[in-house]
Amino acid sequence: MGEPTLRDGSAFSMGIPAAAADPAHVCVALPEAARDPVACSGLALDRFPANEIATLAVVRTADGTVTVATKMVAQRDTTEFEATSAPEVTRGYVRGARKEMPQPYGIADASVRSSTTVSREGVRMVHIAYDLSGAEPGSSMAAVAHQNACVVPVENGLYVVMWLSNAHDAAMADALAEATAPGIHVEHPAPSLAFHRGELVGKALGSLVTVLAGIIALIVYAVRRRKAAAMAPAYPPGMYGGYGYGPGYPPPPPSPGLPPPMDPYAPPRTPPGA
């Protein structure tokens, strides 16, 4: 059996090495194409909202159970994290979690255990470890009260990888997060803030140049028409290319070796000797 891998198409992947968990104990539930019916036996997988989760795995051993989930959070114009981004990212992450998990779920607070910025494959990620307090023992929220999360900025979004367990399986969850997080790979990391600003300026200038090019083309066309009108003959062109017949119009020049063309408007000629 090969190494179980969580994949969201080609955009995201993370392997679960055998050193971290026996592949026979890893159920890759989402995407469904990667699901192993043997490893996933006994799990109510139809309860997982596939439209909300990009990837999902359940690791079951004699020591406990850890759920590993990945979600793609869409966001336009994402930029890479700075080396000092962890505190602010963590503060916003916990605030958002509190809003989505209010008192009706029995959550009183979220206490942060650690928050660090790490760099993997040249991509800065923020790793957050925290616990939810106040959940009723045995409830669904108590089953995910111990949490590790890794936030990865990519183009137009953020991938959030979560390792979730209850308080009893906390050590297993922490060890699994530490062993698997280095294997996170994203196809299109978020660009730097400087690149993003340069791209915005480039878009603005590109739009401006497009408009100016159209205006300049109209100006050039008008100038060429004026020049052509100024160089045109003062009489209408005729069949001889610039010369016309009629009162007041000069006849065309004679062609070499040929008699001059007749002017239909000239008076009749009198034959010699008449």
DRENMARTOR-959676 format. One line per 10 residues: their letters; for each residue x, y, z of C-alpha. Coordinates in Angstrom, 1 decimal, always signed. Last residue first. Layout:
N
a = X/Y/Z  ... $
***
This chain:
274
agpptrppay = -11.4/+71.3/-97.5  -7.6/+71.0/-98.3  -6.7/+69.6/-94.8  -9.7/+68.1/-92.9  -11.4/+70.7/-90.6  -11.3/+69.5/-86.9  -14.4/+69.5/-84.9  -14.3/+71.7/-81.7  -12.7/+70.0/-78.6  -15.0/+68.4/-76.1 $
pdmppplgps = -14.3/+64.8/-77.2  -10.6/+65.4/-76.7  -8.7/+63.0/-78.9  -5.8/+61.2/-77.5  -2.4/+62.5/-78.6  -0.7/+60.5/-81.3  +1.4/+57.6/-80.0  +5.2/+57.2/-80.0  +5.5/+58.3/-76.3  +2.1/+58.8/-74.7 $
pppppygpgy = +0.6/+62.3/-75.1  -0.1/+64.2/-71.9  -3.7/+64.1/-70.7  -5.9/+67.0/-71.8  -6.3/+70.0/-69.5  -9.7/+70.7/-67.9  -11.4/+74.0/-68.5  -14.2/+72.6/-70.6  -14.2/+68.8/-70.3  -11.9/+65.9/-70.2 $
gyggymgppy = -10.2/+64.7/-67.0  -6.7/+64.1/-65.9  -5.7/+62.4/-62.6  -5.6/+58.8/-63.8  -6.4/+58.7/-67.5  -10.1/+57.8/-66.9  -10.6/+61.0/-65.1  -9.7/+62.4/-61.7  -11.7/+65.5/-60.7  -9.9/+68.8/-60.9 $
apamaaakrr = -7.7/+70.6/-58.3  -5.3/+67.7/-58.1  -4.9/+65.9/-54.6  -1.9/+66.8/-52.4  -3.8/+68.8/-49.8  -6.5/+66.1/-49.5  -3.9/+63.4/-49.0  -2.3/+65.4/-46.2  -5.6/+65.9/-44.5  -6.5/+62.2/-44.7 $
rvayvilaii = -3.1/+61.3/-43.2  -3.6/+63.7/-40.3  -7.1/+62.2/-39.6  -5.7/+58.6/-39.6  -2.9/+59.6/-37.3  -5.3/+61.2/-34.8  -7.6/+58.1/-34.9  -4.7/+55.8/-34.3  -3.5/+58.0/-31.4  -6.9/+57.7/-29.8 $
galvtvlsgl = -7.0/+53.9/-30.1  -3.4/+53.6/-28.8  -4.3/+55.9/-25.9  -7.1/+53.6/-24.7  -4.9/+50.5/-24.9  -2.1/+52.3/-23.2  -4.4/+53.3/-20.3  -5.6/+49.7/-19.8  -2.0/+48.4/-19.8  -1.0/+51.2/-17.4 $
akgvlegrhf = -3.6/+50.1/-14.9  -2.9/+46.4/-15.3  +0.8/+47.1/-14.9  +0.2/+49.2/-11.8  -1.8/+46.3/-10.3  +0.8/+43.8/-11.2  +3.5/+45.9/-9.6  +1.5/+46.0/-6.4  +1.1/+42.3/-6.5  +4.8/+41.7/-7.1 $
alspaphevh = +5.7/+43.9/-4.2  +3.1/+42.1/-2.0  +4.8/+38.8/-2.9  +3.0/+36.3/-5.0  +0.7/+33.6/-3.5  +1.9/+30.0/-4.1  +0.6/+28.3/-7.2  +1.1/+24.5/-7.1  +0.9/+24.0/-3.4  +2.8/+21.3/-1.5 $
igpataeala = +2.5/+20.4/+2.2  +4.9/+17.6/+3.1  +6.5/+19.6/+6.0  +3.0/+19.6/+7.7  +2.9/+15.7/+7.9  +5.2/+14.9/+10.8  +4.5/+17.9/+13.0  +0.8/+17.6/+12.4  +0.8/+13.8/+13.2  +2.8/+14.4/+16.4 $
damaadhans = +0.4/+17.1/+17.6  -2.7/+15.0/+16.8  -1.2/+12.0/+18.7  -0.4/+14.1/+21.7  -3.9/+15.6/+21.7  -5.8/+12.3/+21.7  -7.4/+12.7/+25.1  -8.2/+16.4/+24.4  -10.3/+15.5/+21.4  -8.8/+15.6/+17.9 $
lwmvvylgne = -8.4/+17.9/+14.9  -5.5/+18.4/+12.5  -6.5/+21.2/+10.2  -5.0/+22.4/+6.8  -6.2/+25.8/+5.7  -5.5/+26.7/+2.0  -5.8/+30.4/+1.3  -7.1/+32.1/-1.8  -6.6/+34.0/-5.0  -3.1/+32.6/-5.7 $
vpvvcanqha = -2.0/+30.7/-2.7  -1.5/+31.6/+1.0  -1.0/+28.5/+3.3  -2.6/+28.5/+6.8  -1.6/+25.5/+8.9  -3.9/+24.5/+11.7  -3.6/+22.4/+14.9  -6.7/+21.8/+17.0  -7.7/+20.2/+20.3  -11.5/+20.7/+20.8 $
vaamssgpea = -12.4/+18.6/+17.8  -14.2/+15.7/+19.7  -15.4/+18.2/+22.3  -17.3/+20.0/+19.6  -19.3/+16.8/+18.8  -20.2/+16.4/+22.4  -18.8/+13.8/+24.8  -17.7/+16.4/+27.3  -19.6/+19.7/+26.8  -17.4/+22.2/+25.1 $
gsldyaihvm = -16.1/+25.0/+27.3  -12.6/+25.4/+26.0  -11.4/+25.2/+22.4  -7.7/+24.6/+22.1  -5.0/+26.1/+20.0  -2.0/+25.4/+17.7  -1.4/+27.8/+14.8  +1.1/+27.2/+12.0  +1.5/+30.1/+9.6  +2.9/+29.3/+6.2 $
rvgersvtts = +5.7/+31.0/+4.1  +6.4/+29.2/+0.8  +10.0/+28.7/-0.3  +9.5/+24.9/-0.4  +8.5/+25.2/+3.3  +8.9/+28.4/+5.3  +7.5/+28.6/+8.8  +5.7/+31.3/+10.7  +4.8/+30.4/+14.2  +1.8/+30.5/+16.6 $
srvsadaigy = +1.6/+28.5/+19.8  -0.9/+27.3/+22.5  -3.7/+29.7/+21.6  -6.7/+29.5/+23.8  -10.1/+29.5/+22.2  -13.1/+30.5/+24.4  -16.5/+29.5/+25.8  -17.6/+27.0/+23.2  -20.8/+25.3/+24.1  -22.1/+25.0/+20.6 $
pqpmekragr = -24.9/+27.5/+21.4  -22.2/+29.8/+22.7  -20.7/+30.7/+19.4  -18.6/+28.7/+16.9  -18.5/+30.7/+13.7  -17.7/+34.0/+15.5  -15.2/+32.4/+17.8  -13.4/+30.8/+14.8  -13.2/+34.2/+13.1  -11.6/+35.8/+16.1 $
vygrtvepas = -9.2/+32.9/+16.4  -8.0/+33.2/+12.8  -7.7/+37.0/+13.0  -5.4/+36.8/+16.1  -3.5/+34.0/+14.5  -2.9/+35.9/+11.3  -1.8/+38.9/+13.2  +0.6/+37.0/+15.4  +2.0/+34.8/+12.6  +2.8/+37.6/+10.0 $
taefettdrq = +6.3/+38.4/+11.1  +8.2/+36.6/+8.4  +5.7/+38.1/+5.9  +2.9/+36.1/+4.4  +2.5/+35.8/+0.6  -0.1/+37.9/-1.2  -3.8/+37.1/-2.0  -5.4/+39.3/-4.7  -8.9/+37.8/-4.4  -9.9/+35.4/-1.6 $
avmktavtvt = -11.3/+31.9/-1.8  -10.8/+29.8/+1.4  -9.8/+26.3/+0.4  -10.4/+23.8/+3.1  -8.3/+20.8/+4.2  -9.1/+18.3/+6.9  -7.1/+15.9/+9.0  -9.1/+14.0/+11.6  -7.2/+12.3/+14.4  -8.3/+9.2/+16.3 $
gdatrvvalt = -6.7/+7.4/+19.3  -3.8/+5.4/+20.6  -5.0/+2.1/+19.1  -4.9/+3.8/+15.7  -7.4/+5.6/+13.5  -6.3/+8.4/+11.1  -9.3/+10.0/+9.3  -8.6/+11.9/+6.1  -10.3/+14.8/+4.4  -9.6/+16.9/+1.4 $
aienapfrdl = -11.3/+20.0/-0.2  -14.0/+20.4/+2.4  -17.2/+22.5/+2.2  -18.8/+20.9/-0.9  -17.9/+17.4/+0.4  -20.0/+18.0/+3.6  -19.1/+14.9/+5.7  -22.1/+12.9/+6.9  -21.9/+10.5/+4.0  -18.6/+9.2/+5.4 $
algscavpdr = -20.2/+7.4/+8.3  -17.0/+5.4/+9.1  -17.1/+1.6/+9.7  -14.8/+0.8/+6.8  -12.6/+3.6/+5.6  -9.4/+1.6/+5.4  -11.2/-1.2/+3.6  -13.2/+1.0/+1.3  -10.2/+3.0/+0.2  -11.3/+6.5/-0.9 $
aaeplavcvh = -9.1/+8.2/-3.4  -11.9/+8.9/-5.9  -14.0/+10.2/-3.0  -11.9/+13.3/-2.5  -12.3/+13.0/+0.3  -12.4/+10.1/+2.7  -8.7/+9.2/+2.8  -8.8/+6.6/+5.5  -5.5/+6.1/+7.2  -5.0/+3.0/+9.5 $
apdaaaapig = -3.7/+0.7/+6.8  -1.3/+3.4/+5.8  +0.4/+3.1/+9.2  +0.8/+6.6/+10.6  +3.6/+9.1/+11.0  +6.5/+6.9/+9.9  +4.3/+5.6/+7.1  +4.2/+9.1/+5.6  +1.0/+11.1/+5.3  +1.3/+13.0/+2.1 $
msfasgdrlt = +0.1/+16.5/+1.5  -1.2/+17.9/-1.8  -2.6/+21.1/-3.2  -3.3/+22.7/-6.6  -3.0/+19.6/-8.7  -6.5/+18.3/-7.9  -7.1/+18.9/-4.2  -5.0/+16.0/-3.0  -4.5/+14.3/+0.4  -1.9/+11.5/+0.1 $
pegm = -1.8/+8.0/+1.6  +1.6/+6.5/+1.1  +1.4/+3.4/-1.0  +0.0/+0.0/+0.0 $
***
